[in-house]
Amino acid sequence: MTAAMTAPGFPLGPISAVSGRAIVIAGDDIDTDRIIPARFLKCVTFDGLGEKVFSDDRAELSGEHPFDRAELQGASVLVVNRNFGCGSSREHAPQALMRWGIRAVVGESFAEIFYGNCLALGIPCFTASHANVLSLQEELTAYPNQDLSLSLATATLKASRGQVWQLELQAGPRLMLESGQWDATSQLLAQDAELARTAASLPYINGF
């Protein structure tokens, strides 16, 4: 079962799989300022960040950037290389990717804070060897319209042309995603009755 979705299409609750087409962004050390430039950090909410993802890179390529290509619209899996998400710790970067439509990222390695920010949004970050990532990127570049299936339980990616790539997903994040523990808001709402009882017993809330 894939992640349940809220009305805007964002992940909610337990996540066991991600499916859909993929988009490839090649290159090492792609930092958060490239993912979402600093001038967009002045926003009050994260709404609208999706359309600004990779804004400067896209402007330079005049419509030829992968995030602008018509055949890649609606992709849900992002495939990258080494040290993706390095640079500043801005949570706007995974927020922008999620709001564009990305639901999982596959790469050689990720910056630690970016990885944690993705986990907090229910976006699994799978890793793979250099050779496996290059193989996957070559396949997806040659055949971009393939349907992919990512399993958290087996850490595998299956493509509709029949290929299977073995990935890695750390045990702790996998447990959080599969159990729904990553979703702090839902965890909090599930304890609403207990929270209300606790609040009712606090004198600094009800005793003045």
Backbone as ProteinMPNN parsed JSONL, in Angstrom:
{"seq_chain_A": "MTAAMTAPGFPLGPISAVSGRAIVIAGDDIDTDRIIPARFLKCVTFDGLGEKVFSDDRAELSGEHPFDRAELQGASVLVVNRNFGCGSSREHAPQALMRWGIRAVVGESFAEIFYGNCLALGIPCFTASHANVLSLQEELTAYPNQDLSLSLATATLKASRGQVWQLELQAGPRLMLESGQWDATSQLLAQDAELARTAASLPYINGF", "coords_chain_A": {"N_chain_A": [[0.842, -1.184, 0.0], [0.513, 2.181, -0.845], [1.416, 5.471, 0.356], [-1.109, 7.053, 2.288], [-2.974, 9.932, 1.293], [-3.312, 13.424, 1.847], [-5.72, 16.007, 1.14], [-4.345, 17.941, -0.567], [-2.579, 16.206, -1.723], [-0.372, 15.451, -0.276], [1.892, 13.351, 1.595], [0.671, 11.196, 4.224], [0.551, 9.546, 7.276], [1.332, 5.956, 7.55], [3.834, 4.738, 5.276], [4.582, 2.603, 2.717], [5.333, 2.129, 0.142], [6.276, 3.703, -2.949], [5.17, 4.914, -6.005], [5.325, 5.626, -9.553], [6.432, 7.864, -12.207], [9.846, 8.859, -12.996], [12.259, 11.49, -12.428], [15.321, 12.749, -13.508], [18.108, 14.274, -12.07], [21.188, 15.13, -12.735], [24.518, 15.192, -11.368], [26.962, 16.024, -8.877], [26.954, 17.212, -5.43], [24.771, 19.028, -5.357], [23.308, 21.774, -4.081], [21.177, 23.183, -1.457], [20.542, 25.785, -2.126], [20.452, 25.794, -4.842], [18.327, 24.079, -5.205], [16.154, 25.456, -4.047], [16.265, 28.739, -4.395], [17.649, 31.364, -2.284], [16.144, 33.742, -2.195], [13.515, 33.012, -2.145], [12.988, 32.232, 0.385], [11.759, 34.003, 1.995], [9.104, 33.651, 2.209], [5.92, 33.391, 3.874], [4.424, 31.091, 4.274], [4.815, 27.68, 3.056], [3.46, 27.377, 0.743], [3.224, 27.441, -2.77], [5.927, 27.101, -3.251], [6.615, 24.927, -4.795], [6.483, 25.53, -7.541], [8.712, 27.047, -7.794], [10.944, 25.491, -7.514], [14.302, 24.634, -8.241], [14.609, 27.044, -9.6], [16.52, 28.96, -10.688], [18.267, 27.316, -12.171], [16.45, 26.301, -14.01], [15.699, 28.605, -15.372], [18.054, 29.201, -16.713], [18.17, 27.143, -18.559], [16.042, 27.52, -20.192], [13.436, 26.216, -20.44], [14.232, 23.618, -20.986], [15.078, 22.249, -18.822], [14.913, 19.322, -16.693], [12.723, 19.515, -14.862], [10.976, 21.063, -16.257], [10.317, 19.804, -18.608], [7.815, 18.497, -20.703], [7.102, 15.757, -20.806], [7.893, 14.832, -18.367], [6.378, 15.899, -16.428], [4.497, 15.54, -13.464], [6.005, 13.52, -12.404], [7.139, 11.435, -9.694], [9.342, 10.451, -8.424], [12.649, 11.231, -7.655], [15.868, 11.124, -9.003], [19.185, 11.255, -8.132], [22.671, 12.252, -7.625], [25.79, 12.28, -5.854], [25.937, 13.535, -2.467], [23.595, 15.086, -2.316], [21.55, 17.897, -1.645], [23.206, 19.377, 0.007], [24.823, 22.183, 1.719], [23.027, 25.017, 2.984], [20.757, 24.57, 5.785], [18.099, 24.787, 5.135], [14.694, 24.019, 5.367], [13.015, 24.485, 3.364], [13.855, 23.374, 0.981], [13.29, 20.43, 0.702], [10.546, 20.836, 1.086], [9.82, 22.323, -1.186], [10.409, 20.468, -3.221], [8.588, 18.418, -2.529], [6.161, 19.767, -2.86], [6.207, 20.22, -5.547], [5.782, 17.662, -6.4], [7.363, 15.46, -5.803], [7.879, 12.365, -4.234], [9.693, 10.502, -3.353], [13.232, 10.021, -3.101], [16.112, 8.963, -4.801], [19.512, 8.338, -4.516], [23.15, 8.644, -4.54], [24.265, 9.637, -2.156], [23.279, 11.723, 0.628], [23.039, 14.998, 2.056], [23.127, 15.313, 5.581], [21.249, 16.875, 7.103], [19.381, 17.61, 5.154], [18.439, 15.044, 4.521], [17.182, 14.366, 6.955], [15.199, 16.368, 7.02], [13.666, 15.609, 4.831], [12.71, 13.126, 5.736], [11.054, 13.993, 7.805], [8.938, 14.898, 6.344], [7.881, 12.687, 5.24], [9.186, 11.684, 3.034], [10.937, 9.223, 1.617], [14.44, 8.617, 1.423], [16.375, 6.89, -0.558], [19.454, 5.119, -0.926], [22.159, 4.177, -3.135], [24.757, 2.36, -4.856], [27.443, 3.996, -6.681], [27.672, 2.947, -9.289], [25.166, 1.693, -9.606], [23.401, 3.861, -9.428], [24.178, 5.403, -11.654], [23.549, 3.581, -13.675], [20.78, 3.419, -13.34], [20.057, 6.101, -13.864], [20.844, 6.333, -16.538], [19.106, 4.499, -17.766], [16.601, 5.664, -17.185], [16.829, 8.104, -18.437], [16.985, 7.348, -21.088], [14.558, 6.024, -21.383], [12.144, 7.656, -20.427], [9.436, 7.529, -19.71], [8.726, 5.414, -18.12], [6.96, 3.432, -15.709], [7.554, 3.282, -12.294], [8.231, 1.344, -9.332], [8.753, 1.608, -5.981], [9.814, -0.128, -3.205], [9.659, -0.029, 0.272], [10.058, -2.07, 2.107], [11.68, -4.002, 0.86], [13.599, -2.439, -0.219], [13.906, -1.935, -2.993], [13.846, -0.955, -6.44], [11.677, -1.185, -9.062], [11.297, -1.229, -12.537], [9.078, -0.591, -15.304], [9.989, -1.756, -17.627], [11.177, -4.028, -16.795], [13.597, -4.123, -15.382], [15.378, -4.322, -12.26], [16.527, -2.593, -9.472], [18.716, -2.76, -6.757], [18.501, -1.105, -3.737], [19.301, 0.914, -0.824], [17.97, 1.489, 2.42], [17.981, 3.073, 5.429], [17.51, 1.383, 8.548], [16.221, 2.638, 10.763], [14.888, 5.071, 9.713], [13.274, 3.667, 7.847], [11.559, 2.17, 9.536], [10.235, 4.275, 10.839], [8.856, 5.436, 8.682], [7.26, 3.31, 7.697], [5.685, 2.732, 9.899], [4.382, 5.07, 10.363], [5.327, 6.845, 12.193], [6.881, 8.972, 11.455], [5.163, 11.003, 10.909], [4.493, 13.509, 12.649], [2.37, 15.248, 13.209], [-0.008, 13.754, 12.762], [0.445, 11.785, 14.675], [0.239, 13.307, 16.984], [-2.44, 14.23, 16.82], [-3.755, 11.824, 17.062], [-3.61, 11.332, 19.719], [-5.412, 13.007, 20.909], [-7.513, 12.968, 22.883], [-6.166, 12.225, 25.228], [-4.365, 14.324, 25.421], [-6.133, 16.428, 25.822], [-7.179, 15.757, 28.328], [-4.888, 15.971, 29.888], [-4.298, 18.7, 29.55], [-6.544, 19.786, 30.795], [-5.996, 19.292, 33.406], [-3.971, 20.931, 34.156], [-2.935, 23.509, 36.174], [-1.939, 26.014, 35.402], [-3.2, 26.449, 33.053], [-5.932, 26.207, 33.489], [-6.405, 27.242, 36.001], [-6.482, 29.953, 36.454]], "CA_chain_A": [[0.0, 0.0, 0.0], [1.266, 3.427, -0.873], [1.039, 6.406, 1.415], [-2.372, 7.771, 2.218], [-2.7, 11.306, 0.913], [-4.229, 14.468, 2.237], [-6.374, 16.618, -0.011], [-3.422, 18.502, -1.55], [-1.723, 15.17, -2.278], [0.833, 15.269, 0.516], [1.891, 12.092, 2.345], [0.072, 11.191, 5.549], [0.492, 8.218, 7.878], [2.316, 4.949, 7.136], [4.255, 4.7, 3.879], [5.268, 1.341, 2.438], [5.788, 2.097, -1.244], [6.069, 4.898, -3.769], [5.146, 4.534, -7.412], [5.192, 6.725, -10.5], [7.564, 8.084, -13.102], [11.019, 9.458, -12.348], [12.946, 12.615, -13.031], [16.753, 12.626, -13.23], [18.926, 15.484, -11.952], [22.559, 14.626, -12.659], [25.536, 16.082, -10.829], [27.27, 15.909, -7.456], [26.977, 18.405, -4.577], [23.694, 19.973, -5.659], [22.987, 22.295, -2.757], [19.808, 23.622, -1.233], [20.313, 27.064, -2.786], [20.035, 25.478, -6.212], [16.996, 23.465, -5.151], [15.227, 26.584, -3.861], [17.119, 29.909, -4.141], [17.434, 32.032, -1.0], [15.155, 34.822, -2.256], [12.176, 32.463, -1.911], [12.865, 31.854, 1.787], [11.038, 35.053, 2.714], [7.683, 33.334, 2.199], [5.313, 33.166, 5.18], [4.107, 29.665, 4.265], [5.51, 26.961, 1.993], [2.607, 27.324, -0.444], [3.786, 28.063, -3.965], [7.349, 26.819, -3.451], [6.796, 23.888, -5.809], [6.721, 26.112, -8.868], [9.995, 27.739, -7.774], [12.035, 24.537, -7.331], [15.355, 24.759, -9.256], [14.207, 28.209, -10.386], [17.608, 29.55, -11.466], [18.712, 26.316, -13.15], [15.425, 26.201, -15.051], [15.767, 29.826, -16.176], [19.231, 29.1, -17.579], [17.954, 26.145, -19.612], [14.946, 28.007, -21.051], [12.412, 25.212, -20.7], [14.8, 22.297, -21.236], [15.408, 21.593, -17.549], [14.019, 18.181, -16.467], [11.49, 19.89, -14.171], [10.122, 21.785, -17.197], [9.985, 18.993, -19.78], [6.408, 18.093, -20.662], [6.938, 14.329, -20.559], [8.277, 14.509, -16.993], [5.441, 16.491, -15.475], [3.803, 14.525, -12.688], [6.933, 12.522, -11.867], [7.093, 11.395, -8.231], [10.616, 9.937, -7.923], [13.795, 12.03, -8.091], [17.095, 10.329, -8.978], [20.281, 12.216, -8.055], [23.999, 11.652, -7.431], [26.413, 12.353, -4.532], [25.852, 14.68, -1.559], [22.459, 15.921, -2.724], [20.945, 18.657, -0.552], [24.227, 19.979, 0.869], [24.663, 23.628, 1.855], [22.273, 25.482, 4.144], [19.837, 23.571, 6.331], [16.725, 25.24, 4.881], [13.684, 22.991, 5.141], [12.279, 24.855, 2.152], [14.278, 22.552, -0.162], [12.383, 19.292, 0.545], [9.179, 21.333, 0.949], [9.619, 22.685, -2.588], [10.355, 19.23, -3.999], [7.331, 17.741, -2.24], [5.048, 20.52, -3.42], [6.234, 19.987, -6.991], [5.228, 16.327, -6.619], [8.318, 14.403, -5.48], [7.486, 11.561, -3.087], [10.844, 9.699, -2.94], [14.483, 10.413, -3.753], [17.134, 7.924, -4.883], [20.784, 8.96, -4.82], [24.347, 8.007, -3.979], [24.356, 10.074, -0.767], [22.521, 12.939, 0.917], [23.443, 15.782, 3.217], [22.409, 14.763, 6.736], [20.084, 17.681, 7.485], [18.402, 17.438, 4.081], [17.867, 13.712, 4.707], [16.258, 14.443, 8.076], [14.055, 17.191, 6.636], [12.827, 14.778, 3.965], [12.045, 12.133, 6.579], [9.996, 14.686, 8.542], [7.833, 15.121, 5.405], [7.448, 11.403, 4.691], [9.854, 11.438, 1.752], [12.074, 8.317, 1.81], [15.656, 8.857, 0.645], [17.091, 5.644, -0.778], [20.802, 5.253, -1.464], [22.634, 3.074, -3.975], [26.147, 2.532, -5.271], [27.685, 4.882, -7.82], [27.363, 2.221, -10.52], [23.727, 1.473, -9.697], [22.73, 5.125, -9.709], [24.448, 5.748, -13.051], [22.761, 2.66, -14.487], [19.381, 3.845, -13.238], [19.892, 7.37, -14.573], [20.934, 6.071, -17.981], [17.863, 3.841, -18.175], [15.479, 6.596, -17.108], [17.027, 9.132, -19.452], [16.66, 6.735, -22.38], [13.147, 5.631, -21.384], [11.65, 8.489, -19.323], [8.017, 7.354, -19.389], [8.494, 4.167, -17.407], [6.365, 3.433, -14.382], [8.466, 2.695, -11.318], [7.679, 0.961, -8.047], [9.76, 1.579, -4.92], [9.359, -0.816, -2.0], [10.46, 0.248, 1.459], [10.372, -3.319, 2.792], [12.775, -4.697, 0.185], [14.53, -1.416, -0.732], [14.131, -2.192, -4.41], [13.144, -0.162, -7.428], [11.341, -1.978, -10.242], [10.852, -0.428, -13.672], [8.105, -1.306, -16.121], [10.679, -2.529, -18.661], [11.614, -5.277, -16.206], [14.811, -4.02, -14.578], [15.247, -4.154, -10.813], [17.736, -2.047, -8.85], [18.771, -2.918, -5.308], [18.83, 0.14, -3.057], [19.44, 0.812, 0.627], [17.197, 2.425, 3.227], [18.369, 2.836, 6.81], [16.473, 0.682, 9.306], [15.46, 3.574, 11.585], [13.937, 5.79, 8.87], [12.278, 2.746, 7.271], [10.578, 1.886, 10.574], [9.424, 5.472, 11.044], [7.981, 5.619, 7.529], [6.288, 2.217, 7.596], [4.786, 2.777, 11.051], [3.721, 6.362, 10.417], [5.898, 7.661, 13.265], [7.463, 10.176, 10.863], [4.098, 11.995, 10.783], [4.308, 14.015, 14.009], [1.046, 15.864, 13.35], [-0.998, 12.686, 12.934], [0.705, 11.167, 15.975], [-0.304, 14.218, 17.988], [-3.902, 14.225, 16.734], [-4.248, 10.525, 17.525], [-3.626, 11.371, 21.183], [-6.159, 14.216, 21.248], [-8.255, 12.815, 24.139], [-5.205, 12.241, 26.323], [-3.843, 15.681, 25.515], [-7.175, 17.266, 26.411], [-7.235, 15.438, 29.758], [-3.709, 16.559, 30.514], [-4.46, 20.153, 29.557], [-7.574, 20.132, 31.775], [-5.467, 19.126, 34.762], [-2.869, 21.858, 34.385], [-3.453, 24.733, 36.814], [-1.565, 27.242, 34.695], [-4.113, 26.617, 31.931], [-7.322, 26.302, 33.942], [-6.549, 27.728, 37.362], [-6.336, 31.41, 36.586]], "C_chain_A": [[0.881, 1.239, 0.0], [0.753, 4.354, 0.207], [-0.361, 6.928, 1.193], [-2.052, 9.224, 1.933], [-3.754, 12.247, 1.487], [-4.815, 15.08, 0.977], [-5.402, 17.222, -1.008], [-2.496, 17.461, -2.17], [-0.443, 14.938, -1.504], [0.754, 13.966, 1.297], [1.276, 12.263, 3.732], [0.061, 9.768, 6.058], [1.537, 7.263, 7.333], [2.58, 4.965, 5.633], [5.025, 3.405, 3.655], [5.814, 1.27, 1.021], [5.527, 3.441, -1.902], [6.105, 4.451, -5.216], [4.968, 5.769, -8.283], [6.399, 6.825, -11.409], [8.678, 8.834, -12.375], [11.554, 10.627, -13.146], [14.406, 12.554, -12.581], [17.395, 14.011, -13.169], [20.359, 15.011, -11.724], [23.501, 15.673, -12.086], [25.72, 15.901, -9.338], [27.138, 17.262, -6.759], [25.951, 19.455, -4.987], [23.138, 20.48, -4.331], [21.564, 22.843, -2.686], [19.517, 24.976, -1.878], [19.958, 26.873, -4.251], [18.625, 24.887, -6.208], [15.928, 24.539, -4.97], [16.056, 27.812, -3.478], [16.676, 30.715, -2.919], [16.353, 33.106, -1.06], [13.734, 34.33, -2.005], [11.966, 32.06, -0.453], [12.103, 32.891, 2.603], [9.539, 34.769, 2.797], [7.176, 33.064, 3.618], [4.919, 31.702, 5.339], [4.887, 29.02, 3.125], [4.689, 26.878, 0.704], [3.273, 28.051, -1.609], [5.245, 27.768, -4.204], [7.583, 25.795, -4.562], [7.127, 24.452, -7.18], [8.064, 26.828, -8.946], [11.184, 26.792, -7.641], [13.0, 24.602, -8.523], [15.122, 25.969, -10.161], [15.323, 28.762, -11.255], [18.133, 28.598, -12.527], [17.727, 26.242, -14.31], [15.457, 27.42, -15.968], [16.932, 29.761, -17.158], [18.99, 28.166, -18.76], [16.72, 26.428, -20.46], [13.953, 26.925, -21.448], [12.918, 23.813, -20.928], [15.245, 21.59, -19.956], [14.441, 20.422, -17.321], [12.709, 18.547, -15.78], [10.537, 20.688, -15.059], [9.663, 20.927, -18.377], [8.595, 18.384, -19.644], [6.234, 16.633, -20.287], [7.275, 13.919, -19.135], [7.357, 15.141, -15.955], [4.655, 15.388, -14.764], [4.698, 13.438, -12.142], [6.937, 12.595, -10.342], [8.392, 10.909, -7.6], [11.744, 10.78, -8.512], [15.053, 11.186, -7.946], [18.28, 11.276, -9.12], [21.604, 11.483, -7.822], [24.514, 11.86, -6.007], [26.091, 13.652, -3.791], [24.731, 15.638, -1.952], [21.878, 16.615, -1.49], [21.951, 19.247, 0.413], [23.979, 21.489, 0.953], [23.856, 23.984, 3.084], [21.223, 24.451, 4.546], [18.381, 23.87, 6.018], [15.775, 24.078, 4.601], [12.847, 23.295, 3.903], [12.646, 23.944, 0.971], [13.406, 21.303, -0.312], [10.914, 19.712, 0.445], [8.875, 21.667, -0.515], [9.523, 21.445, -3.468], [9.033, 18.514, -3.792], [6.157, 18.45, -2.907], [5.064, 20.514, -4.947], [5.631, 18.625, -7.318], [6.145, 15.18, -6.259], [7.906, 13.696, -4.19], [8.598, 10.64, -2.596], [12.054, 10.176, -3.716], [15.438, 9.225, -3.691], [18.442, 8.598, -5.265], [21.948, 8.202, -4.219], [24.534, 8.378, -2.51], [23.628, 11.402, -0.635], [23.168, 13.69, 2.074], [22.545, 15.399, 4.391], [21.15, 15.557, 7.084], [19.004, 17.59, 6.417], [17.688, 16.106, 4.233], [16.826, 13.739, 5.824], [15.025, 15.269, 7.763], [13.113, 16.437, 5.702], [12.04, 13.767, 4.787], [10.883, 12.763, 7.332], [8.787, 14.982, 7.668], [7.31, 13.817, 4.814], [8.03, 11.107, 3.326], [11.028, 10.502, 1.998], [13.225, 8.666, 0.882], [16.44, 7.549, 0.573], [18.493, 5.944, -1.296], [21.152, 4.016, -2.283], [24.075, 3.372, -4.356], [26.232, 3.474, -6.466], [27.276, 4.201, -9.124], [25.862, 2.029, -10.692], [22.973, 2.755, -10.027], [22.958, 5.544, -11.162], [23.646, 4.866, -13.993], [21.296, 3.074, -14.508], [19.15, 5.141, -14.005], [19.95, 7.191, -16.077], [19.645, 5.455, -18.505], [16.711, 4.825, -18.212], [15.612, 7.748, -18.1], [16.653, 8.606, -20.833], [15.179, 6.419, -22.5], [12.435, 6.374, -20.25], [10.214, 8.224, -18.899], [7.711, 6.058, -18.649], [7.796, 4.397, -16.075], [7.294, 2.684, -13.44], [7.704, 2.333, -10.056], [8.817, 0.832, -7.052], [9.16, 0.922, -3.69], [10.262, -0.467, -0.832], [10.905, -1.042, 2.126], [11.586, -4.01, 2.191], [13.855, -3.746, -0.316], [14.91, -1.713, -2.173], [13.336, -1.211, -5.254], [12.929, -1.028, -8.66], [10.798, -1.05, -11.32], [9.947, -1.269, -14.565], [8.739, -2.071, -17.275], [11.309, -3.8, -18.105], [12.849, -5.22, -15.335], [14.476, -3.828, -13.098], [16.578, -3.653, -10.266], [17.646, -2.241, -7.342], [19.261, -1.619, -4.676], [19.078, -0.134, -1.575], [18.571, 1.869, 1.292], [17.492, 2.094, 4.685], [17.193, 2.287, 7.62], [15.606, 1.645, 10.112], [14.454, 4.377, 10.773], [12.878, 4.875, 8.253], [11.179, 2.431, 8.279], [9.663, 3.083, 10.801], [8.424, 5.668, 9.909], [6.888, 4.558, 7.489], [5.279, 2.234, 8.739], [3.965, 4.058, 11.122], [4.28, 7.273, 11.493], [6.552, 8.941, 12.74], [6.467, 11.341, 10.914], [3.734, 12.528, 12.163], [2.919, 14.611, 14.218], [-0.028, 14.809, 13.576], [-0.82, 11.974, 14.261], [0.11, 12.012, 17.091], [-1.829, 14.182, 17.997], [-4.492, 12.919, 17.243], [-4.346, 10.467, 19.041], [-4.453, 12.552, 21.699], [-6.854, 14.11, 22.598], [-7.309, 12.892, 25.338], [-4.624, 13.636, 26.515], [-4.857, 16.61, 26.169], [-7.284, 17.026, 27.914], [-6.052, 16.066, 30.496], [-3.843, 18.067, 30.624], [-5.467, 20.588, 30.619], [-7.061, 20.07, 33.203], [-4.361, 20.115, 35.107], [-3.371, 23.164, 34.98], [-3.082, 26.004, 36.077], [-2.371, 27.444, 33.422], [-5.531, 26.911, 32.435], [-7.507, 26.939, 35.311], [-6.457, 29.219, 37.544], [-7.496, 32.135, 35.91]], "O_chain_A": [[1.858, 1.332, 0.742], [-0.228, 4.053, 0.889], [-0.761, 7.211, 0.064], [-0.976, 9.704, 2.291], [-4.93, 11.9, 1.594], [-4.438, 14.704, -0.132], [-5.597, 17.044, -2.21], [-1.705, 17.792, -3.054], [0.48, 14.3, -2.011], [-0.342, 13.517, 1.63], [1.351, 13.335, 4.332], [-0.391, 8.865, 5.354], [2.518, 7.692, 6.725], [1.673, 5.177, 4.828], [6.015, 3.145, 4.339], [6.671, 0.436, 0.73], [4.671, 4.211, -1.467], [6.986, 3.685, -5.608], [4.521, 6.817, -7.818], [7.283, 5.969, -11.382], [8.477, 9.37, -11.285], [11.341, 10.744, -14.353], [14.687, 12.332, -11.403], [17.251, 14.817, -14.089], [20.696, 14.545, -10.636], [23.317, 16.874, -12.283], [24.758, 15.654, -8.611], [27.201, 18.314, -7.396], [26.244, 20.65, -4.962], [22.569, 19.714, -3.553], [20.856, 22.95, -3.687], [18.357, 25.286, -2.15], [19.249, 27.691, -4.836], [17.827, 25.166, -7.103], [14.911, 24.53, -5.665], [16.505, 27.909, -2.336], [15.496, 30.747, -2.568], [15.699, 33.358, -0.048], [12.846, 35.123, -1.692], [10.885, 31.597, -0.091], [11.832, 32.672, 3.783], [8.789, 35.549, 3.383], [7.921, 32.567, 4.463], [5.064, 31.135, 6.422], [5.534, 29.704, 2.332], [5.168, 26.367, -0.309], [3.817, 29.142, -1.444], [5.777, 28.138, -5.251], [8.637, 25.8, -5.199], [7.964, 23.904, -7.895], [8.515, 27.181, -10.036], [12.328, 27.246, -7.654], [12.568, 24.623, -9.676], [15.409, 25.916, -11.357], [15.109, 29.013, -12.441], [18.415, 29.01, -13.652], [18.134, 26.133, -15.466], [15.27, 27.303, -17.179], [16.814, 30.208, -18.299], [19.542, 28.374, -19.841], [16.392, 25.648, -21.354], [13.66, 26.734, -22.629], [12.115, 22.889, -21.056], [15.732, 20.46, -20.004], [13.276, 20.508, -17.707], [11.677, 17.949, -16.082], [9.407, 20.962, -14.656], [8.715, 21.292, -19.072], [8.245, 17.828, -18.604], [5.322, 16.293, -19.534], [6.984, 12.794, -18.726], [7.533, 14.942, -14.753], [4.207, 14.427, -15.389], [4.215, 12.519, -11.48], [6.763, 13.667, -9.763], [8.539, 10.948, -6.378], [11.788, 11.014, -9.72], [15.287, 10.596, -6.891], [18.378, 12.013, -10.101], [21.652, 10.253, -7.822], [23.772, 11.645, -5.048], [25.985, 14.719, -4.395], [24.906, 16.856, -1.921], [21.731, 16.005, -0.431], [21.589, 19.589, 1.539], [23.048, 22.009, 0.339], [23.981, 23.33, 4.119], [20.849, 23.581, 3.759], [17.499, 23.241, 6.603], [16.019, 23.26, 3.714], [12.066, 22.458, 3.452], [11.837, 23.762, 0.061], [12.817, 21.121, -1.377], [10.12, 19.03, -0.203], [7.803, 21.335, -1.022], [8.67, 21.368, -4.352], [8.417, 18.051, -4.752], [5.265, 17.803, -3.455], [4.037, 20.776, -5.574], [5.039, 18.444, -8.382], [5.75, 14.022, -6.394], [7.621, 14.342, -3.181], [8.467, 10.048, -1.525], [11.935, 10.67, -4.838], [15.559, 8.565, -2.659], [18.485, 9.354, -6.235], [21.76, 7.236, -3.48], [24.918, 7.532, -1.704], [23.389, 12.108, -1.615], [23.77, 13.086, 2.962], [21.345, 15.185, 4.217], [20.098, 14.969, 7.334], [17.821, 17.5, 6.748], [16.467, 16.037, 4.091], [15.727, 13.207, 5.67], [13.922, 14.922, 8.186], [11.896, 16.609, 5.775], [10.845, 13.572, 4.564], [9.835, 12.137, 7.485], [7.714, 15.287, 8.188], [6.402, 13.831, 3.983], [7.439, 10.363, 2.543], [12.041, 10.941, 2.544], [13.021, 8.972, -0.292], [17.093, 7.156, 1.54], [18.694, 6.916, -2.023], [20.534, 2.96, -2.147], [24.552, 4.495, -4.198], [25.247, 3.718, -7.163], [26.613, 4.808, -9.965], [25.339, 2.183, -11.795], [22.021, 2.74, -10.808], [22.025, 5.992, -11.828], [23.121, 5.344, -14.999], [20.654, 3.079, -15.558], [18.155, 5.269, -14.719], [19.193, 7.825, -16.812], [19.15, 5.843, -19.564], [15.926, 4.828, -19.16], [14.608, 8.301, -18.549], [16.077, 9.328, -21.646], [14.602, 6.529, -23.582], [12.151, 5.776, -19.212], [9.809, 8.658, -17.821], [6.551, 5.653, -18.563], [8.008, 5.408, -15.405], [7.761, 1.589, -13.751], [6.672, 2.927, -9.744], [9.738, 0.041, -7.252], [8.123, 1.357, -3.189], [11.484, -0.592, -0.925], [12.013, -1.109, 2.658], [12.426, -4.543, 2.917], [14.905, -4.186, -0.784], [16.09, -1.739, -2.525], [12.293, -0.705, -4.838], [13.886, -1.545, -9.236], [9.952, -0.196, -11.055], [10.036, -2.497, -14.582], [8.098, -2.95, -17.851], [11.911, -4.57, -18.854], [13.131, -6.175, -14.612], [13.446, -3.256, -12.739], [17.63, -4.219, -10.561], [16.628, -1.926, -6.726], [20.315, -1.1, -5.044], [19.064, -1.285, -1.136], [18.446, 2.991, 0.801], [17.276, 0.965, 5.125], [16.042, 2.668, 7.41], [14.385, 1.491, 10.147], [13.269, 4.372, 11.105], [11.714, 5.26, 8.147], [10.0, 2.425, 7.927], [8.451, 2.922, 10.94], [7.271, 6.026, 10.151], [5.719, 4.876, 7.271], [4.141, 1.797, 8.567], [2.973, 4.129, 11.848], [3.762, 8.371, 11.693], [6.755, 9.888, 13.499], [6.861, 12.507, 10.956], [2.778, 12.057, 12.78], [2.354, 14.486, 15.304], [-0.862, 14.947, 14.471], [-1.799, 11.598, 14.906], [-0.463, 11.476, 18.04], [-2.442, 14.113, 19.062], [-5.594, 12.901, 17.791], [-5.081, 9.645, 19.587], [-4.217, 13.038, 22.805], [-6.802, 15.052, 23.389], [-7.612, 13.544, 26.337], [-4.416, 14.075, 27.646], [-4.495, 17.473, 26.969], [-7.46, 17.969, 28.687], [-6.204, 16.619, 31.586], [-3.539, 18.649, 31.666], [-5.287, 21.618, 31.268], [-7.611, 20.708, 34.101], [-3.87, 20.128, 36.236], [-4.162, 23.861, 34.345], [-3.832, 26.98, 36.118], [-2.252, 28.483, 32.772], [-6.236, 27.754, 31.881], [-8.639, 27.156, 35.743], [-6.364, 29.704, 38.671], [-7.544, 33.365, 35.918]]}, "name": "protein", "num_of_chains": 1, "seq": "MTAAMTAPGFPLGPISAVSGRAIVIAGDDIDTDRIIPARFLKCVTFDGLGEKVFSDDRAELSGEHPFDRAELQGASVLVVNRNFGCGSSREHAPQALMRWGIRAVVGESFAEIFYGNCLALGIPCFTASHANVLSLQEELTAYPNQDLSLSLATATLKASRGQVWQLELQAGPRLMLESGQWDATSQLLAQDAELARTAASLPYINGF"}
